[in-house]
Amino acid sequence: MKKTGLLILLIIITNQIFGYSILNRFSGDLAENIDARTAAMGGAGVAEGSLLFSAKLNPASLGFLDFNFGGQFAAGIMKNDDNRSLPMYNFFDGYIDDATYVSNVNYFDHYAVAVYYAHDLNDFKLSGSLSYAPYKNFDCYYVEEVRNDEGSDYDNYPPLIAKNYIDGSGAINSMSLTAAVTYLSRVALGFEIAKLTGDQTLSEKILWSDYANNTVNGLIDTKERTTRDFDEMRFKLGLNGRLNPRLQLGFSFTPKIEFDQKAKFSNNDTTYTYESIITTASNWRFGVSYQPRNIMRTSFNVDIEVVNWSDVNDLYDTGINYYVGVEHSLKNKMPLRFGFRYNVDYRTLNEEDFIYSDKIISPTFSVGTGFVFMEKFQIDISGAYTYRKYEALDLFMDSHYNYSQLWNEIEPADRGWENPDQVSESFFNVITSISYKW
């Protein structure tokens, strides 16, 4: 249908607060790197914990904080660009270029807060914290206009046939208790127990235009809505060891989580309930932090994460994620931070009743800095850019609009994997965190 290059779907740019990724609208997007310093260093930090939110990577990091009481607050804003394009051909079936037919621009925000207390007991140090932070987010927004093939030679858009919407909202939030025991400031063992609660609402709509209703009798708008509630526990273990003043090692393990819930689905006037499961994969994370001998303080952090994607689906392979970060302090003690992250994600595709897995790679580049304010406050800021590219089918299939009265020459038909969308998706994430140390 769209291979001919006729104008059917008009480029749409939308700005909707709280929007995130359409790709993960069912499984949700994990909230990662809520701490600005960690985010600026590519997410690497399982072996080095200098701020309270470092415990989100490794609970044992609490044991090496250099203060006895404090708190931290973080706020982040993410911009998501979802551009979907199709190959364009000339009259000789020669490839010209990929043409973007939908550009979806959204914004997403998150907040987190934590408090901390530690008590020294001879050779041991006991540390604990309470925190509230996002775990998964289901917010998304997508709008698409369907227009016929009349053309626009007279500075008029072709007649609007329908508007398509995907509107998701909700989140799973984490209320966590984290504790660590440190011995002789050399080795620390920590754990986290978290209560994960939240809900999700996902709506998909196809609304016919006045032009379509006046042209074809009996058209019915499509309105689908799914709601789910979540309630589960999460556990995490961590170990941190300081081999010498310049070298530190870290390890953390997070078991898989299965969210069992009853979902409610409604399609126009029909409503029914069904059982649904969302599984997050278990993962092992190893890290090293090294500070070389130099006048200016420099830290190198490297993490490797092994994600057991087979916990989610037997078709998925084990994923390996890499995190690298550098922090270099200048003469005025203003740090410069740089990082790189390489993440692997999976999805399931169905092609002619054959189901297979597809691996998606997401590289991230990050920068940031920070400064001390009024001696006891530290303010950090980071910016990170993530990019990924993959193929996808139409979010709304073209055969739904196959009424001959609505079209001049073409007959809408569903596209398969022989001519998929080329999706280019980018994220720009800005995080600011404020820490208080006593």
N, C-alpha and C positions, 0 to 999 in steps of 0.2 A: 504493500500500500504506500509506504513512505519512500520506497526506492525510487519512485518517479520524480521525486523532488518537488511535487506539488505542495502548496502551502496548506497544511491540514492542522498542524499543531503550532499555535503561535508561541513565540518565546515569552515566557512569563518570569518576572522577577518579583519575589515576595519577600517581605520583611516581617517576620513573626517572632516575637520574643519567646524564649524557651524552646526553640527548634533544635533538633539534633539530626541523627542519621536515619534516613529511611531504610537503609539496608538492615539495620538491627532493630526495627520497630517491634518485632515479636519477642526477641530474646533480651532486648535492652542493651544499653551501652555501659560498660564498667566505668566507674569514676576513678581515674588514676591520677596520682601525683597532685593531691590537693595542697601540698606544701610548695611554696614558690621556689625555695632553694633546691629542693629535689627535682622539681620540674625543669629548672634551668640547667641542671646537670644531667639531662637526658633520662631522668628517672632512676639513675644509679645512686645507691645509698644504703644497700642492705648491710654493708659492713661499717658504715660511718654514720652515727647519729648525733648531730649537734643540736637539733631542734626537736620539739615535742612530736610533731607529725611524722618524724622519722620512724616512729613506732608502727606506723601503718605498713611499712615495708618489712620491718623486723621488730617484734615486741621486745627483744633483748636490747635494742638501742636505748631504751629507757635507762638501763643500768650505767650508761656512760655519759649521761647529761651532767654538765658541770654546774648545776644549781640544784637547790633543794625544794623550791616552790616556784611555780610559774603557770603560764597559760599561753595559748596560741589561738588565733582566729585567722581564717583564710577565706578569701572570696575570689571566684574566677568567672570569667566570661569567655565563651567559645563561639567563634563564628564558623559556620559550616556552609560550604559552597558545593552544591550537587549539580553538575552539568551533564546532561544526557544528549548524546549526539548520534547521528546516523550517517553512513556513507552516502555521498551524493554522486550520481552518474549522469553522463551526457546522453544524447540520443543514440550514440554508438555503444552504449553500455560501458563506456570508459570511466574509471574511477576519477573523481575530481578532488574531493576533500570530505572530511567529516564536518557536518553542519550541526551545530547545537540547536535543538528544538525546545528544550526546557532548561532554564537555569533557576535553581531554587536556592535562595540565600536566607539563612536562618541564624538565630542567636540562642545560646543556652547559658545558663548561669548556675553556680553551685556555691554553697557555704558550708563551713565546718568550724567547730570550736572544740577545745580540749583544755583540761586543767590537770596539774601534775603536782605530786608531793613525794619526797624521798626522805628516808630516815637512815642514818648511819648507826650500825650496831657492831662494834669491834671490827673484825675483818670483813664484815658483810655490809652490804647496802641494800635496803629494801625500797623499791620504787613502784609507784602505781599512778594510774591516770584514768580519767573518765573522758569520753569523747563522743561527739555527735557529728556524723559525716555522711555524705551520700555514698551509696554502694552501687546502685544501678539506676539508670535513667531511661524512661520510655517516652520522653517528649519528642515530638516530631511534627512537622507541618509541610504539606506538599499540595500545590494547586496546579492544575493543568487545564487549558482551554482547548476544546476540540472544535475546529472550524472546517467548513467544506472547501472544495477545490474551485471555487468561483474565480479566484484571482483578486488582485488588488491594484489594478491599473489606474483607478480613479481616486487614489489616495484614501480608499476605504478598505477596511479589513473585510475579509470574507465573512459571511453570516456565521454567527456563533451557534453551534449545535448543542454543546453540553459543557458543563464545568465538572471536573473531577477533583475530589478532595481526599487527602489522608491527614487525619488530625489525631495525634496521640498525646496523652498526658499521663503523668504519674511518675512515681519513683519508689525505689526500695532504699530506705535509710538505715543507718547502722548506729545503734547505741552500744558503745563498747566499754568494757573494763579491761585494762591492760596492766600487767604486773611483771616485775623483773627482780631477780636476785643476783647481786654482783659480789664476787669474791676477790678481795685484794686489788680491785680496779684492773683486773687482768682478764676475767672471764665473766660473762653474764648469760643467764638463762631467763627467757621471758615467754609469756603466753598471752593470748588475747581471746576473750569470749565476747561475742557480739550478738545482740538481738536484732534481727533483720526484719523490718516490717514495712509495708507499703501497699500500693494499689496501682492499677493501670486501667486506662480507658483508651480504646483504639476505635476510631470511626473512619469508615470509608464510604464516600458518597459519589454518586453520579447524578447530577441534576440537569435535566433537559432545559434548554432555553425556550423562550417564548416563540422564537422562529421555528424550532423543532416541533413544539406542541401544536402550532398553527398549521404545520405542514403535514404531520402524521398524527392520526387520531389514536388515542389509547396508549400513549407513552406513559410509563410509570417510572418515577425516580427510584433509584436504588440506594438504600440506606442500610448499612451494616454497622453493628456496634458490638464490641467485645469488652467485657470488664473482668478483672481478676484481682484477687486479694492475696497478699504474700505475708507469711509469718514463719520464720525459720531461725535456727541458731547457726553461728559460724565460729570455728575455732582456728587458731593459728599458733604455731610454735616457732621460737627463734633462739638462735645461739650466736653470741658475739665474743670474739677473743682478740685481745691486744697482745701480739707477739713481742712488740717493742714500741717505743714512742712514735715510730714512723710507719709501722705496718699493722694493719688490723684486718681480720677476716670475719665474715658473717654468713649466716645461713638461716633460711626460714622455710617453713612448710605449711601449706594451706590445703586441707582436705577438700574433696569435692562437696558441693552442696546441691541437694535436690529440693526444689520448691514444689511441694504437692499442694494443689489448690483446685477449687471448683471455679470454673469460668462460666460466665453467662454470655450467650451470643444471641443477638436479635437481628433479623433480616426483615426489614419493613415491619409487618405486623406479627411476625412469628418469633417466639423467644423460647430458648431451651438452654439447659445447663449441661456441662460436660467436665470431666476431669482433665487437668492439664499439668504438665511437669516441665519446669525449666531447670536445667542442670548447668552448673558452672564447673569447669574442669579443675582438678587438683593441680597444684604446681609446687615445684621445688626451686628455690632461688639461692644462688651462691654469689658471694661478692668479696671483693678485696679493695681496701683503701690504702693508698701509699702517699706519704709526704716525704719528698726528697730533702736532702740537706741544701738549703739555699736561704739567702737573706730574706727574701719575700716568701711568705707562707704560700705553698702550693699543695693542692690535694688532687690526686687522681683516683677516681672511683670507677670500677668495672664490675658489672653484674651479668650473670648468665641465668636465665630462667628456663626451666624445663616444664612445659605445659602438657599434661596428659589429656589431649583432646579426645582420645578414645572414650573417656568418661561421658562425653556428650553424645558421640556417635561412633560406631565401630568403623565407619568409613574414613574417619579422620586419622591422620598420622600424628605422632608426637611433634609438638612445635617447640622451637628453640628461639627465644627472644634475647636480644643483646642490648645492653645499656652501658654507655660510656659518658663520663662527666669529668670536667676539669674546673677547679676553682683556683684563681691566682689573685692574691691580695697585693694591691699597689702600696706605695709609700704612705698614702693617707688612709690605709686600711680599708679602702673601698674595693670589694672583691669584684672580679670579672669572672663570670661563669659561662661555660659552653658545654653543650651536650649533644649526643646523638643516640637515637633509639631505633631498633629494628624489631618490629612486631609481626607475628604470624597469626592470621585468623582463618577460620574455615566457614564454609557454608555448603548447603546441600542443593544440588541441581537435579531437575527431572527433565530428561530429554527422550521423548518417545517411549515413555514408561521405563526408561533406564535411569536409575538413580546413581549419582556419583558425587564426589566431593570436589570442591574447588578451593584452592589455597589463595588467600589474598595477603599481599605484603604491604605493610604500612611503615615507611621510614619517617622519622621525625628529627628535626633540627631545632635546637633551643638555645636561648641566651638569657642572661639575667644578671642582677646585681643586688646589693643591699647595703644598709647602713644602720648604725646604732643611734638611737634617739633618746636623750635624757638618761643615758647610762644603762637603764634597765630595759629599755624597749629596743627591739630590732625589727626593722621593716625590710622585707624582701619583695622583689618583683621579678617575674619571668615572662617570657614570650616563647611560644613553641609553634612550629609549623609542621603539619602532618599532611601527607599526600598518599592517595591510593587510587588505583585504576582497575576496573573490572568490567566484565560484560554482563548484561542483564536483559530480560525480556520486558515488554511493556508492563507498567504497573496496572494499567487498565487496557484490556484487550480490545482491538479494533472492531472485531465482529459484533460487539455490542451496539455499534452505531450503523449496522448494515441495513439501512432502509433506503431503497432506490430513490425515493422522493427527496432525500436530503443531499444527494450528490449529483454532479453533472456528468462525469465521465467514469469515475473510478468505482470499484466495488470493494469496500473495506473487508480485509481478511486478516486474521491473526498472523503475526510474524513468529517464526520459530528461531532456533539457534543458528539457522543458516544466515540470518541477517539480524543480529542482536543490537541492542543499544551499546554504545561505548560510553561508560560512565567514568567521569573524572571527578573525584571528590577530594576536597581539601578542608583542613581544619586549622584555624588560628586561635590559640588558647592563651589568654593572659591571666595570670594569677598573682594576687597580692596577699601576703600574709604578715601578720603582726604578732610578735612574740614578746612575752614579759617574763623576765628572769629575776628571781630573788635569792 
